[in-house]
Amino acid sequence: MTAPKNRAAFLELEPTGMNPDELWRLTGFARCGDCAYLMYTEFLATLPDHRCTQRQARRRANP
């Protein structure tokens, strides 16, 4: 069985309480632990640039 590599599969499986590593292996998507942004990545060790610090600064500036 080949694993689905799409956002919908991630969103469907996320509420099941599956480990983030397992979710990434099945879907190719990971959620940033700091800002909760969902992104596709080929390597789980490093997430692609997604302006996490800028997103957090905006959130703090606009409560």
Summary of the structure (lengths in Angstrom):
residues: 63
radius of gyration: 13.1
end to end distance: 45.5
largest distance: 46.6
contacts: 134
relative contact order: 0.16
helix: 44%
strand: 10%
